[in-house]
Amino acid sequence: MASDSLVLLKLTFSIDTLSFSLDASLAVVAVVAIVSGIFWWLNHHKLRRFKLVKVDIALGKIGKAELRPNIEDIQVAHKIWTELVTRKAAIPIDPDHDVIVEVYDSWYALFTKVRELVSSIPAELIKEEKSTKELVRIATSTLNNGLRPHLTRWQARFRGWYEANSDRLKELTPQELQKQYPEYLELITDMKQINQQMIIYAEELKRLIDG
């Protein structure tokens, strides 16, 4: 009595040619393709995680925070860190040599760039990943509660005064002129404090990046 059967794989060995041949049914090929596709998708979409990192950031009154970053978080943190250390943000300010309007130009560009980086993070990642949500909180708070208050208080007022007195640059250097701003000492003290906090912020981001 014949029985119904389904041959999925057929292995043949030839003694004459000392060779193997393997015939697979379409069903087997399809299963292998599907399984391979699943493994590729899981590997491609799986977020690599790093160890828990504790940070302490004064800028924006962040304070202490803990993150177990994934690879996407590390990439964003590295971009923010790069913006900080390549601008007059996480580099110590020297009042005798730096020009305040140029520092403000750099800070404004930093504010804009970091905001763009935060906006580019996928919404589903922020929703699903606790570490990503925390990184976004830190990035936005350092801008809105750390950098923005100084810029709001001082930038427009100083720029207006500096421009109104720019004709004196024929006799004075920019550094000499800016020191004659009526509230110079208060401004530069606040600026140096924010600058120091951004330096620490950059150091903490580097710790997060290096794991």
Backbone as CSV, one residue per row, in Angstrom:
resi,resn,N_x,N_y,N_z,CA_x,CA_y,CA_z,C_x,C_y,C_z
1,MET,0.834,-1.186,0.000,0.000,0.000,0.000,0.874,1.243,0.000
2,ALA,0.649,2.088,-0.956,1.474,3.291,-1.077,1.037,4.318,-0.050
3,SER,1.983,5.012,0.467,1.686,6.049,1.463,2.086,7.403,0.911
4,ASP,1.276,8.377,1.264,1.604,9.738,0.831,2.818,10.238,1.596
5,SER,3.731,10.877,0.920,4.935,11.388,1.582,5.390,12.655,0.889
6,LEU,6.104,13.430,1.625,6.625,14.699,1.113,8.120,14.738,1.374
7,VAL,8.872,14.813,0.302,10.331,14.857,0.416,10.761,16.321,0.442
8,LEU,11.317,16.727,1.561,11.768,18.109,1.694,13.225,18.270,1.280
9,LEU,14.050,17.303,1.691,15.470,17.337,1.350,15.892,15.993,0.768
10,LYS,16.735,16.043,-0.249,17.233,14.819,-0.849,18.741,14.943,-1.019
11,LEU,19.481,14.095,-0.291,20.940,14.125,-0.327,21.432,12.940,-1.133
12,THR,22.252,13.206,-2.137,22.772,12.154,-3.006,24.291,12.182,-3.000
13,PHE,24.894,10.959,-2.872,26.352,10.852,-2.890,26.765,9.949,-4.045
14,SER,27.683,10.459,-4.865,28.151,9.687,-6.022,29.517,9.105,-5.716
15,ILE,29.600,7.780,-5.740,30.885,7.118,-5.497,31.839,7.360,-6.659
16,ASP,31.290,7.390,-7.863,32.141,7.550,-9.037,32.858,8.904,-9.055
17,THR,32.118,9.936,-8.704,32.707,11.290,-8.768,33.070,11.831,-7.390
18,LEU,32.762,11.051,-6.342,33.018,11.464,-4.963,32.443,12.866,-4.692
19,SER,31.187,13.016,-5.039,30.543,14.318,-4.857,29.182,14.150,-4.211
20,PHE,28.762,15.241,-3.557,27.443,15.284,-2.937,26.545,16.203,-3.749
21,SER,25.255,15.935,-3.686,24.282,16.868,-4.251,23.109,16.935,-3.288
22,LEU,22.589,18.129,-3.137,21.482,18.340,-2.203,20.357,19.042,-2.930
23,ASP,19.206,18.415,-2.920,18.019,19.005,-3.525,17.048,19.393,-2.412
24,ALA,16.610,20.636,-2.447,15.662,21.105,-1.434,14.373,21.534,-2.103
25,SER,13.283,21.254,-1.444,11.997,21.661,-1.985,11.815,23.162,-1.807
26,LEU,10.866,23.710,-2.520,10.580,25.141,-2.403,10.155,25.507,-0.989
27,ALA,9.483,24.576,-0.320,9.038,24.833,1.042,10.220,25.060,1.972
28,VAL,11.258,24.226,1.822,12.449,24.369,2.665,13.159,25.678,2.372
29,VAL,13.285,25.996,1.080,13.928,27.253,0.692,13.190,28.447,1.284
30,ALA,11.871,28.384,1.241,11.068,29.482,1.768,11.242,29.620,3.273
31,VAL,11.249,28.483,3.990,11.423,28.509,5.440,12.779,29.089,5.811
32,VAL,13.809,28.648,5.111,15.163,29.156,5.387,15.226,30.657,5.142
33,ALA,14.601,31.110,4.076,14.608,32.539,3.753,13.883,33.352,4.816
34,ILE,12.744,32.830,5.266,11.971,33.528,6.291,12.736,33.608,7.606
35,VAL,13.309,32.487,8.029,14.071,32.458,9.285,15.273,33.392,9.205
36,SER,15.962,33.376,8.069,17.107,34.267,7.898,16.683,35.723,7.954
37,GLY,15.529,36.005,7.340,15.019,37.363,7.359,14.671,37.828,8.762
38,ILE,14.097,36.920,9.552,13.736,37.257,10.930,14.988,37.554,11.752
39,PHE,16.000,36.706,11.616,17.240,36.932,12.359,17.911,38.235,11.935
40,TRP,17.867,38.536,10.637,18.465,39.799,10.160,17.722,40.985,10.741
41,TRP,16.397,40.924,10.755,15.583,42.043,11.263,15.841,42.268,12.744
42,LEU,15.878,41.168,13.512,16.116,41.298,14.938,17.488,41.886,15.221
43,ASN,18.478,41.419,14.466,19.839,41.918,14.666,19.955,43.379,14.245
44,HIS,19.259,43.743,13.174,19.341,45.102,12.643,18.644,46.102,13.568
45,HIS,17.545,45.686,14.170,16.736,46.612,14.960,17.009,46.533,16.460
46,LYS,17.766,45.562,16.857,18.068,45.448,18.271,18.987,46.576,18.697
47,LEU,18.632,47.299,19.771,19.449,48.398,20.272,20.497,47.859,21.234
48,ARG,21.731,48.074,20.873,22.807,47.665,21.761,22.792,48.549,22.998
49,ARG,22.884,47.935,24.157,22.816,48.693,25.397,24.176,48.729,26.087
50,PHE,24.389,49.822,26.812,25.630,50.000,27.542,25.336,49.968,29.036
51,LYS,26.375,49.976,29.830,26.195,49.882,31.280,25.595,51.170,31.842
52,LEU,25.081,51.079,33.045,24.476,52.217,33.726,25.533,53.289,33.997
53,VAL,25.190,54.530,33.658,26.100,55.657,33.883,25.381,56.703,34.725
54,LYS,26.040,57.157,35.778,25.495,58.206,36.639,26.174,59.525,36.296
55,VAL,25.372,60.550,36.068,25.913,61.861,35.732,25.415,62.893,36.733
56,ASP,26.139,63.999,36.815,25.760,65.093,37.710,26.000,66.395,36.949
57,ILE,24.926,67.048,36.538,25.018,68.212,35.656,24.356,69.409,36.314
58,ALA,25.138,70.462,36.526,24.604,71.672,37.153,23.832,72.528,36.161
59,LEU,24.266,72.544,34.905,23.628,73.370,33.885,22.153,73.009,33.753
60,GLY,21.303,74.015,33.848,19.865,73.766,33.760,19.295,73.122,34.995
61,LYS,20.085,73.085,36.076,19.667,72.489,37.345,19.240,71.027,37.175
62,ILE,19.973,70.319,36.307,19.677,68.897,36.075,19.943,68.086,37.336
63,GLY,21.108,68.307,37.931,21.481,67.530,39.106,21.921,66.125,38.710
64,LYS,21.662,65.182,39.590,22.088,63.808,39.346,21.056,63.060,38.505
65,ALA,21.560,62.234,37.602,20.679,61.430,36.743,21.381,60.126,36.405
66,GLU,20.585,59.119,36.068,21.120,57.807,35.704,20.581,57.401,34.344
67,LEU,21.474,56.889,33.517,21.071,56.427,32.193,21.754,55.101,31.883
68,ARG,21.009,54.198,31.254,21.596,52.995,30.674,21.423,53.151,29.164
69,PRO,22.339,53.880,28.535,22.141,54.295,27.143,22.182,53.144,26.140
70,ASN,21.462,53.336,25.045,21.569,52.435,23.910,22.453,53.104,22.862
71,ILE,22.679,52.441,21.766,23.621,52.942,20.766,23.153,54.264,20.166
72,GLU,21.846,54.441,20.026,21.312,55.692,19.495,21.583,56.846,20.463
73,ASP,21.445,56.587,21.751,21.721,57.608,22.753,23.183,58.042,22.691
74,ILE,24.065,57.071,22.548,25.494,57.366,22.483,25.808,58.247,21.280
75,GLN,25.172,57.960,20.160,25.418,58.750,18.951,24.955,60.192,19.133
76,VAL,23.782,60.381,19.728,23.263,61.734,19.968,24.146,62.466,20.973
77,ALA,24.521,61.777,22.056,25.371,62.383,23.077,26.709,62.813,22.482
78,HIS,27.252,61.998,21.597,28.531,62.337,20.969,28.398,63.579,20.094
79,LYS,27.294,63.707,19.389,27.081,64.883,18.547,26.960,66.148,19.391
80,ILE,26.228,66.056,20.509,26.095,67.215,21.400,27.452,67.572,21.990
81,TRP,28.193,66.545,22.425,29.533,66.766,22.990,30.443,67.456,21.983
82,THR,30.377,67.023,20.731,31.200,67.631,19.685,30.853,69.097,19.508
83,GLU,29.561,69.410,19.534,29.141,70.807,19.406,29.667,71.645,20.572
84,LEU,29.665,71.084,21.755,30.120,71.811,22.940,31.615,72.108,22.893
85,VAL,32.401,71.086,22.570,33.860,71.240,22.672,34.489,71.914,21.464
86,THR,33.726,72.067,20.389,34.286,72.744,19.213,33.799,74.184,19.099
87,ARG,32.997,74.618,20.051,32.533,76.007,20.083,33.020,76.658,21.369
88,LYS,32.781,77.952,21.487,33.163,78.654,22.706,32.102,78.394,23.759
89,ALA,31.913,77.122,24.056,30.920,76.718,25.045,31.616,75.936,26.148
90,ALA,32.226,74.804,25.770,32.941,73.982,26.740,34.440,74.251,26.700
91,ILE,34.826,75.420,26.214,36.211,75.881,26.238,36.251,77.080,27.178
92,PRO,37.172,77.094,28.144,37.198,78.198,29.125,37.264,79.575,28.468
93,ILE,36.427,80.471,28.957,36.393,81.843,28.439,37.507,82.668,29.083
94,ASP,38.183,83.435,28.257,39.244,84.335,28.717,38.779,85.765,28.446
95,PRO,38.309,86.477,29.475,37.773,87.829,29.278,38.769,88.813,28.667
96,ASP,40.080,88.550,28.850,41.086,89.467,28.315,41.323,89.270,26.823
97,HIS,40.890,88.153,26.280,41.140,87.874,24.871,39.877,87.559,24.068
98,ASP,38.880,86.969,24.696,37.651,86.626,23.974,36.770,87.852,23.770
99,VAL,36.033,87.834,22.679,35.096,88.914,22.363,33.686,88.412,22.670
100,ILE,32.977,89.131,23.502,31.681,88.667,23.994,30.676,88.425,22.873
101,VAL,30.633,89.303,21.883,29.666,89.103,20.792,29.970,87.815,20.028
102,GLU,31.246,87.454,19.932,31.616,86.210,19.246,31.230,84.998,20.091
103,VAL,31.353,85.133,21.399,30.903,84.061,22.295,29.400,83.863,22.148
104,TYR,28.661,84.962,22.092,27.208,84.863,21.928,26.834,84.257,20.579
105,ASP,27.579,84.582,19.543,27.339,83.959,18.237,27.502,82.447,18.329
106,SER,28.553,82.024,19.036,28.826,80.601,19.197,27.744,79.914,20.024
107,TRP,27.307,80.573,21.091,26.269,79.993,21.950,24.941,79.896,21.218
108,TYR,24.623,80.880,20.431,23.370,80.848,19.677,23.386,79.694,18.665
109,ALA,24.536,79.520,17.992,24.663,78.418,17.029,24.558,77.073,17.738
110,LEU,25.145,76.983,18.933,25.058,75.759,19.731,23.606,75.461,20.090
111,PHE,22.896,76.467,20.553,21.492,76.314,20.929,20.688,75.761,19.752
112,THR,20.903,76.346,18.591,20.173,75.932,17.392,20.506,74.501,16.998
113,LYS,21.784,74.145,17.037,22.219,72.816,16.600,21.724,71.723,17.534
114,VAL,21.834,71.952,18.837,21.374,70.940,19.792,19.869,70.742,19.676
115,ARG,19.143,71.830,19.483,17.694,71.730,19.303,17.361,70.885,18.075
116,GLU,18.133,71.048,16.999,17.926,70.248,15.791,18.220,68.773,16.051
117,LEU,19.279,68.503,16.806,19.642,67.119,17.115,18.540,66.436,17.921
118,VAL,17.998,67.137,18.900,16.924,66.582,19.727,15.678,66.334,18.877
119,SER,15.383,67.270,17.982,14.199,67.139,17.126,14.315,65.968,16.156
120,SER,15.544,65.571,15.830,15.751,64.487,14.866,15.613,63.097,15.478
121,ILE,15.518,63.002,16.808,15.375,61.697,17.461,13.969,61.159,17.198
122,PRO,13.833,59.922,16.717,12.508,59.362,16.428,11.599,59.367,17.657
123,ALA,10.357,59.749,17.443,9.397,59.839,18.545,9.183,58.496,19.234
124,GLU,9.174,57.401,18.449,8.938,56.089,19.056,10.085,55.687,19.976
125,LEU,11.295,56.159,19.659,12.449,55.856,20.513,12.331,56.584,21.844
126,ILE,11.889,57.833,21.784,11.699,58.609,23.010,10.594,57.983,23.863
127,LYS,9.569,57.489,23.205,8.435,56.907,23.914,8.788,55.572,24.556
128,GLU,9.571,54.765,23.865,9.824,53.401,24.312,11.088,53.248,25.148
129,GLU,12.064,54.141,24.962,13.348,53.992,25.639,13.500,55.011,26.772
130,LYS,13.592,54.514,27.989,13.724,55.389,29.157,14.989,56.230,29.082
131,SER,16.084,55.615,28.637,17.357,56.340,28.564,17.295,57.460,27.532
132,THR,16.625,57.214,26.418,16.501,58.236,25.385,15.661,59.403,25.892
133,LYS,14.583,59.082,26.590,13.728,60.125,27.160,14.515,60.981,28.148
134,GLU,15.359,60.333,28.938,16.165,61.060,29.919,17.218,61.932,29.232
135,LEU,17.815,61.420,28.165,18.805,62.197,27.419,18.166,63.428,26.793
136,VAL,16.960,63.282,26.276,16.229,64.419,25.703,15.902,65.438,26.791
137,ARG,15.497,64.953,27.955,15.202,65.857,29.076,16.436,66.667,29.452
138,ILE,17.573,66.001,29.515,18.816,66.685,29.874,19.181,67.718,28.818
139,ALA,19.092,67.320,27.554,19.471,68.223,26.466,18.581,69.458,26.419
140,THR,17.283,69.273,26.585,16.362,70.413,26.505,16.440,71.291,27.754
141,SER,16.626,70.679,28.915,16.710,71.465,30.148,17.987,72.287,30.205
142,THR,19.082,71.734,29.708,20.326,72.499,29.695,20.207,73.706,28.780
143,LEU,19.412,73.581,27.739,19.186,74.723,26.846,18.208,75.720,27.465
144,ASN,17.030,75.228,27.823,15.953,76.118,28.264,16.152,76.693,29.658
145,ASN,16.729,75.891,30.560,16.894,76.351,31.944,18.334,76.739,32.272
146,GLY,19.243,76.431,31.359,20.642,76.756,31.599,21.156,77.875,30.726
147,LEU,21.123,77.671,29.415,21.690,78.641,28.483,20.738,79.788,28.167
148,ARG,19.464,79.472,27.981,18.502,80.495,27.573,18.380,81.665,28.567
149,PRO,18.299,81.417,29.883,18.153,82.547,30.813,19.266,83.590,30.681
150,HIS,20.511,83.131,30.514,21.610,84.090,30.349,21.444,84.871,29.048
151,LEU,21.151,84.170,27.964,21.000,84.850,26.678,19.838,85.837,26.710
152,THR,18.751,85.435,27.349,17.586,86.315,27.434,17.905,87.582,28.225
153,ARG,18.644,87.433,29.292,18.941,88.574,30.153,19.986,89.517,29.548
154,TRP,21.032,88.937,28.951,22.188,89.748,28.606,22.418,89.999,27.119
155,GLN,22.115,89.040,26.273,22.586,89.136,24.887,22.101,90.382,24.158
156,ALA,20.794,90.599,24.124,20.244,91.736,23.373,20.718,93.067,23.955
157,ARG,20.732,93.151,25.275,21.159,94.392,25.916,22.620,94.704,25.595
158,PHE,23.474,93.678,25.692,24.890,93.928,25.421,25.129,94.234,23.950
159,ARG,24.493,93.478,23.067,24.678,93.717,21.628,24.235,95.135,21.259
160,GLY,23.114,95.572,21.842,22.627,96.923,21.559,23.624,97.981,22.003
161,TRP,24.169,97.818,23.209,25.158,98.767,23.716,26.427,98.733,22.874
162,TYR,26.864,97.530,22.543,28.119,97.362,21.796,28.002,98.002,20.408
163,GLU,26.863,97.777,19.758,26.659,98.362,18.434,26.579,99.885,18.515
164,ALA,25.926,100.411,19.545,25.795,101.859,19.703,27.139,102.521,19.959
165,ASN,28.080,101.751,20.491,29.399,102.304,20.805,30.495,101.780,19.874
166,SER,30.074,101.170,18.768,31.052,100.547,17.873,32.001,101.544,17.210
167,ASP,31.605,102.823,17.158,32.498,103.819,16.556,33.772,103.996,17.386
168,ARG,33.725,103.595,18.642,34.897,103.711,19.519,35.929,102.627,19.244
169,LEU,35.571,101.670,18.379,36.516,100.614,18.016,37.681,101.156,17.189
170,LYS,37.565,102.400,16.746,38.681,103.033,16.039,39.839,103.301,17.000
171,GLU,39.506,103.422,18.280,40.513,103.739,19.288,40.769,102.578,20.248
172,LEU,39.770,101.714,20.408,39.856,100.622,21.371,39.756,99.270,20.684
173,THR,40.318,98.257,21.305,40.114,96.889,20.820,38.740,96.424,21.294
174,PRO,38.164,95.396,20.665,36.868,94.878,21.139,36.905,94.487,22.618
175,GLN,38.019,93.914,23.056,38.143,93.509,24.455,38.141,94.717,25.390
176,GLU,38.789,95.784,24.963,38.808,97.008,25.777,37.436,97.673,25.816
177,LEU,36.772,97.680,24.671,35.458,98.309,24.608,34.445,97.571,25.465
178,GLN,34.407,96.247,25.377,33.389,95.485,26.106,33.540,95.631,27.624
179,LYS,34.751,95.904,28.092,34.963,96.092,29.521,34.367,97.405,30.023
180,GLN,33.989,98.281,29.110,33.378,99.547,29.498,31.851,99.465,29.559
181,TYR,31.328,98.298,29.252,29.883,98.081,29.394,29.514,98.306,30.855
182,PRO,28.496,99.109,31.139,28.160,99.471,32.530,27.979,98.283,33.470
183,GLU,27.452,97.148,32.974,27.218,95.975,33.816,28.178,94.838,33.456
184,TYR,29.362,95.217,33.009,30.328,94.228,32.514,30.654,93.157,33.554
185,LEU,30.981,93.565,34.767,31.395,92.593,35.783,30.299,91.582,36.072
186,GLU,29.048,92.039,36.150,27.938,91.120,36.413,27.728,90.188,35.227
187,LEU,27.818,90.754,34.019,27.643,89.934,32.819,28.722,88.871,32.718
188,ILE,29.984,89.281,32.845,31.078,88.335,32.642,31.104,87.279,33.737
189,THR,30.683,87.645,34.951,30.613,86.667,36.039,29.578,85.593,35.725
190,ASP,28.413,86.029,35.257,27.357,85.083,34.888,27.787,84.242,33.695
191,MET,28.441,84.863,32.718,28.901,84.150,31.532,29.928,83.074,31.895
192,LYS,30.850,83.396,32.769,31.873,82.432,33.176,31.262,81.282,33.967
193,GLN,30.212,81.575,34.735,29.535,80.508,35.490,28.849,79.526,34.537
194,ILE,28.144,80.064,33.547,27.487,79.199,32.559,28.537,78.429,31.773
195,ASN,29.621,79.092,31.417,30.712,78.452,30.688,31.280,77.268,31.482
196,GLN,31.488,77.462,32.767,32.009,76.384,33.607,31.024,75.225,33.693
197,GLN,29.749,75.540,33.768,28.736,74.489,33.818,28.673,73.711,32.500
198,MET,28.896,74.388,31.385,28.914,73.697,30.094,30.146,72.812,29.953
199,ILE,31.249,73.232,30.542,32.453,72.398,30.541,32.179,71.099,31.292
200,ILE,31.539,71.213,32.455,31.180,70.024,33.234,30.174,69.160,32.477
201,TYR,29.217,69.799,31.831,28.227,69.087,31.018,28.919,68.264,29.938
202,ALA,29.897,68.858,29.268,30.640,68.149,28.230,31.404,66.967,28.824
203,GLU,31.984,67.155,30.002,32.723,66.072,30.653,31.800,64.912,31.012
204,GLU,30.607,65.233,31.488,29.646,64.190,31.850,29.144,63.446,30.603
205,LEU,28.940,64.186,29.511,28.559,63.535,28.252,29.664,62.596,27.777
206,LYS,30.917,63.011,27.955,32.048,62.158,27.543,32.068,60.880,28.366
207,ARG,31.752,60.975,29.645,31.659,59.780,30.483,30.556,58.863,29.977
208,LEU,29.450,59.450,29.574,28.337,58.674,29.049,28.740,57.978,27.744
209,ILE,29.460,58.691,26.907,29.903,58.137,25.622,30.886,57.004,25.815
210,ASP,31.851,57.224,26.710,32.901,56.224,26.921,32.412,55.020,27.714
211,GLY,31.269,55.209,28.409,30.698,54.101,29.159,31.493,53.774,30.403
